[in-house]
Amino acid sequence: MAAWSTLNAAGVTLVLLLVLLRVSQAQTFFFPFRQPETCGHNQYFDISALSCVACGANQRQDARGTVCVCLPGFQMISNNGGPDIICKKCPENMKGVTEDGWNCISCPGGLTAEGKCHCPTGHILVERDVNGTLLSQATCKLCEESENSFTIANALGNRCVQCEPTFINTSRSCVCSEPNILTGGLCFSSTGNFPPRMISAARYGDLGMSFTSEWFAEYLQSSAAACWVYANLTSCQALGNMCVMNMNSYDSTTFDACRLFQFIFENTAGLGTVHSVSFWRQNLPWLFYGDQLGLAPQVLSATPLPTNFSFKGENQYTKLKFVAASYDVRGNFLKWQTLEGGVLQLCPDTETRLNAAYSFGTTYQQNCEIPISKILTDFPMPTFYDVYLEYTDENQHQYIWAVPVLNLNLQHNKIFVNQDSSSGKWLLTRRIFLVDALSGRESDLGSQPRLIRVATQISLSIRLVPNTKNGNIYPPLITIAYSDIDIKDPNSQSVKVSFSVTYEMDQGEAHVQTDIALGVLGGLAVLLSLLKTAGWKRRIGSPMIDLQTVMKFLVYYAGDLANVFFIITVGTGLYWLIFFKALQFLHKLISQITIDIFFIDWERPKGKVLKAVEGEGGVRSATVPVSIWRTYFVANEWNEIQTVRKINPLFQVLTVLFLLEVVGFKNLALMDSSSSLSRSPPSYIAPYSRILRYAVSTALWLVIGIIQIVFFAVFYERFVEDKIRQFVDLCCMSNISVFLLSHRCFGYYIHGRSVHGHADTNMEEMNMNLKREAENLCSQRGLIPNTDGQTFQIAISSQMRQQYDRIHETLTRKNGPARLLSSSGSTFEQSIKAYHTMNKFLGSFIDHVHKEMDYFIKDKLLLERILGMEFMEPMDKSIFYNDESYSFSSVLYYGNEATLLIYDLMFFCVVDLACQNFILASFLTYLQQEIFRFIRNTVGQKNLASKTLVDQRFLI
């Protein structure tokens, strides 16, 4: 039986689970969307169910539509909110309902639409006696308006209050009858100095329109009159607020808000000034700095703020303490408040990021888009701010400094003077607001505005005092621009707003110094370029000045001018260089791949061999051919060292990128006062300064490059390998010299003639030769006997060059027309013959065989080395200059490391400045390095093969 009960319970449970599962599968999560205003007259909006619910018997919805109230003629018996209300019909002899709705009462007169007792104008309704006892019949009491009381019914009609003072003062009664003037709920006498007739227009310059504002029509005249006649402080503030709502615009022909304010200002000079500020009249708000031309620069630059800002030491002062006196639209003073917390920042953000705007030295930028519906909700009434900068003097006394405002919408006699580029024409103001959704209401102050005005751009600029290290600043300037928005559909409309803080310094002196530096260094660059051009003309043996000479001068000048710009930009943080440096780099690249080079083989045949004669069927004696492999090997090594550099480009790029992105050196380029290499994620991240990004990138790139160059010269070349000197040694071991012409009559010579007479030998003899050389048992390697000088700069005569060209022409003519080639053999045979002829000619030239084309050896003068040119012209004899610095590397990447390093740096910086991305800049920099290296190797191989007859297939 127990088992059956257990089984039965389990079955019931299973059924319930199935039912619940079916119900959960069938339920939905959507329902009709209803709003309170869509509910019927006898319904109320249930704020819990978000739907319309029927009211009970004898009930209707209240004004808000969220609860039910009794119908007229019914009293409440109970009321717990919502539908939980009970109404009871009043008896016939007491048809009225008390003001609180809980009792029925007999009325002395008629009833209102709500079923309450109605009293005539000037009377108040009395329903209870002084101790709160309900009267059986309500009475209407007339307020005493005589001189003894001067009372009148209040707006609710339930209490007598004293008449407005202006009524009493003007008419000695509670009635403002003609000829007195009633405006804005105030009564003024028609006699006396009443302000002139005014225009209640709100101007919207952005939309090119103006219309009568209900707020201005209601309160402009009364505020102006109360300010003028009674010196009422709140009325004066309210008048000033209406002027600010009209963008502080002034028109001498129209008596609008600002013209009225100016009228009162001019006619109250006898009242004196506030705090000795001539623009601040007693009783009036301070709105303007005057309308004199040239006044704005004096306000902004004449007197620095009497305090210092410092990031170091015990007296650190890094916070800009802005405070504002805030007023409501009616002119009531609200409070003093700090600007921290986003008082002037419409864009929402965390408090930490909002307050970062007022950290001294931090460039701040904030942008967002805000729905119009949110603006209308958050700013139903405008709030006005007079902004000051709070500071402490050296005696620890607290002061505030008025912050001027540059309103870009201000019109002076219909001219937007503050949009002029000259600050001498600006008219500075004081008071600002963020949103004006009030003056754009035409007929009803409770209706939606037709237009609103929003401060879409607020910029706080702080100018540093030049030539000072004390952290002095001039008075800050608030630049504000308003946008006028025509309200169509607030739910679909939005507006973009921004808030920024910038720091500036007068760069006039720096520009003058830069111009002087450019002038002096630019002049020196011209002289240096002329000297280079003259040296080049001498090296090519051409005395004529032609178009090629001019173009060469321009190329030299571009390179020198690039170096001048580089020197100046590194010091000043500018970046104008890349085109000129790129031009110099391309010039270097073209010069290197178009050089004339020949490998002189000093090896001589060893004996003779018997060789079969083709076509004759016999043999004859012939000299043993000299192996070409040594020449191929030297040529291949020359090809390899063409792109050898003193730095590792990949290491350079990766190290700089690591320091910038991982270590955090990029944070030094942020426009803030912090020198920390890290930033916490919640904190505000200031925008990057292009100049600082350039400076940080340049500094890191140069430091890493210089460290690599020093390491390469001091350690790597001494203890690991020196490819340039190894190449010279290889030439000597291979018994091959290198004759290289970078210009027509100038070049380099590497003397590789073996001191052992030959190099094509076996291993045993090679080791023996090296041992003899190490023990000084043979002569030295130098061109001059008993010297070690193997490298020379050479300036050859024109005759020598002409002979070289005649022989070399056959080498380069193999692709020419057939009629130009000898018919005695093929093109290849002609080239082989020309190769041997060139080898023999250059060998004999080095051995002083040709007396008419001889040369002599000398040292260069110090000034010649400094200027990089030769003073002597090789007229009859060529000149060999001793060169211990291996300057033949100037036709290689190795000798142009400075140009390559700066070019890579400029390419990196320009890419970064364009895309603001160090990673992309690093990738593209390395990519262009590899592309140019590939081009250099490929074109260099072809040029080497064509100049020396070395098969390109052997160059790897």
C-alpha positions, 0 to 999 in steps of 0.5 A: 500500500505504501509503495502504491502511494509513493508511485501515485505521488510520483505520477502526480509530480510528473504530471505537474512538471509536464503541465508547467513545461507546457505553460512555459513553452506557451507564454510570451514576453510581449504586450501592447505599448501604452502611454498615460495620455492614450488612456481614456477619461475613465481610465488611469495608467497603472505604473506597475502593469504599464497599461490603462486600467478602468477607474471605479464608479463615480471616478475619473483620471486626475490631471497626471493620468496615473490615479483616479479622483472622484467626479465633481459632486462626489466626496472621497470616503477612502483613498489608497491610490490607484483604483483603491478609492471610494466616492460618495455623492454629496447631498442636494443641500451641500453640492460643493466639495471642499478643496481637499475633496474629503467633505461636502459643503454648501457654497455661497456662490457658484461651482467650478468645473471641479465641483469646488466653491467659486469666489469673486475676484479679490475674495478668498474662500473660507471653509474652516474656522481658525481651529480647523472646524469645517463650516456648514457653509463656505464663505467668500471674504474680500481682502482689505485693499485699503491703505491700512492693509494693502492685501489681495488674494493670493494665486490659490485664492485661499489667503490674503497677502500684501500687494506687490510693493510697486503697486503700493509705491506707484498707486497707493493701492493694489490696482495698477490703473492708467496712466501707470504701466503694468508689466511683468506683474509690476506697476510703474509710474508713467512719469519719470525716466522710464526705459524707452520702448523695447523689442521682445525679440530673441535673435537666432543668427545661425538660422537667420531669424528672430521672433517674439519670445514669450519670456522676453515679452513677459519679463524684459520690460519689467526687469529693465524697469525694476533695474533702472527705477528701483536698482533691484539686484535680481531684476538687473541680473535677469536683464543681464541674463536676457542679454546673454540669451541674445548672445550679448549682441548689440545694435545701436538702432534697436532697444533689445535686451543688450541695448537696454542693459547698455542704456542702464549701464551708461546712465548709472555711472554715478553709482560707481564700480565694483572692485575697481573694475570699470566695466562692472557697474554697481547693482549690475552684472559684469557682462562686457569688457567694453567695446573699444578696439584693441582692448581684448589683447590688453585683457588677455596679455597685459598682466600675467596671473599672479601665481605660479604652476609647478610640477616639482618640489614641495610647492606643487601646484598643478590644478586649475581651480575654476569656480563659477557664480551661478544664477537662475534665469530670474536673476537669483544667485544660486551658489558658488560652485567648482567647475569640476564634475562636468559643470560645463561639460555636456558629454557624460563621463566618469568624474576622474576623466571629467576633472582631468580637464583642469589638471594643469598642462593636460590638453583635453578633448571631449566630443559626443552626440546628445539627443535633443530629447535629453537636452530638453529634459535635463535643461528646462531652464537655463543656468548662467555662469560667471567663471573665475580662476581661484588662486593663492598669492605668495602670502597665502591669500585667496583671490579669484580672477575673472575669466574672459569669454570670446562668444563667436555668436556675438554681433556688434551692429550686425557684424560677427566681430569675434570671428575675425582673425585679429584679436584687436577686433574682438569684444570679450564678455563674461557670462555664459550658459550651456542650453537655452530652451526658454527664449525659444518659446513663442506663446506659452512658457509651458509649451515645447520651445520652437528653437533652442540654443546649445553651446556646442563648442567650448574651448578653454585656452591657456597661454603660457608666459614666454621666457619664464620658467616659473610656470606663469600664465596669462588669464585663460580665455573661454571660447564658446560657440552656440548652435541654434536648433529648430525643433522638429522631432526631439526624439530623432534629432541630436546635436554634436558638442565638444569641450576642450582645453588647450595650451599655447605659447607665443612662438614669435621669438622662436619663429624669429630664431628659426628664421635666423637659423634657416637663413644662416644654415641655408646660406651655408648649405648654398656654399657647401652645395656650390663647393660640392658642385665644383668638386664634382665638375673637377672630378668629371673633368668638365669646365662648362656650366650646363643644365646638368651642372645646374641639376647637380647643384639642385640635387646637392642643395636639396640634400644639404637643405634637408640636413639643415631642416633636420638640425632645426627640426630636431631642436624645435620639433618640426617636421618639414624634411622628408621630401628633401631627404628622400631626394638626397637618398634617391640621389645616393642610390642612383649614384651607387648603382651607376658607378664604373668598376673593374677588377684588375687581375694581376695573376700571370699564366704559369707555363704552357700546355699543349692545346688541340687546334680546331679544324686542323686535327693537330696540337700546339703549345699555348699558355696556361689560362688564368682562372676566372674564379678569383675574379668571380669570388671578389665580384660576389663579395663586392656585391654582398657588401653593397648593402652592409650597414652599421646598424641592423634595420630590423633590430632598430625598428623592433627596439624603437617599437618596443620602447614606444609601445611596451615600455610606454615612451609614447605616453611622453607625447601626450599633451599633459603634464605627467612624465610617467611612462604608464597610464591607468585605464580609468584615467583620462588619456590626453590627445597626442601632440604631433610635435611631441610624437615627432620629438619622442620618435626622433630621440629614440630612433637616434639614440638606438641608431647611435648606440648601434653604430658605436657598438658596431665600430667599437666592438663588432668590427674589432672582435667579430668581423669588419667586412670592409677591411676583410674585402680589402684583405680578400682582394690582396689574397686573390691578387685582384685590385679594384678600380672604381670610378664614381664620377667621370674623373674621380673614384677609388682604387683598392690595391690588391696585388699579391706580395707573393706574385700569384694567388692561384696556388694550392693550400700548402703554398697559400699557408706558407705565403701567409706565414711569411707575411705574418713573419715580415719575410716579404714586402708589404702590401702597399702600392708604394714600396714598404708601406701598407696603404692599399686604398686611395682616392683617385683623380684621373686626367681627361686623357686617362679617362678617354683611353678608359672609355675607348676600351670600355666601349667594346665591353658595353657594345655587345648589345649594339648594332651588328655593323658596329662590331668587328666581323672577325669574331662574335660579340662575346669574343670581342668582349673577352678581348676588350676585357683582357685589353682593359685588364692589361691597360689598367695594370700597366697604368698602375705600374707607371708604364704609360708616361703620358698618362702617369700619376703621383701619390700624395696626402690630402690637405686637411681642408680638402678632407673637411670639404670633401673636394680636391683643390688640384686639378689632374691636368697632365697626371692623375693623382692618387690620394692616400686614403686610410679611412676606406672612403670607397665605402661611400659608394656602398650603404656602409658609407652612407649610414647617416643618410640612411638612418635619417631617411628611415627616421623621417619615413617612420615619423611621416607615416606615424604623423599621418596615421598616428600609429607606431606599429604601422609606421614600423612595419612600413619602414621596415618594408621600404627598407627591404624594397630598396635593399632588393632594388639596390642589390638587383640593379647593382648586380646588373651594373656589376655584370655589365661593367666587369663581364662577370656573369650575373649567375655567379653573383648571389 
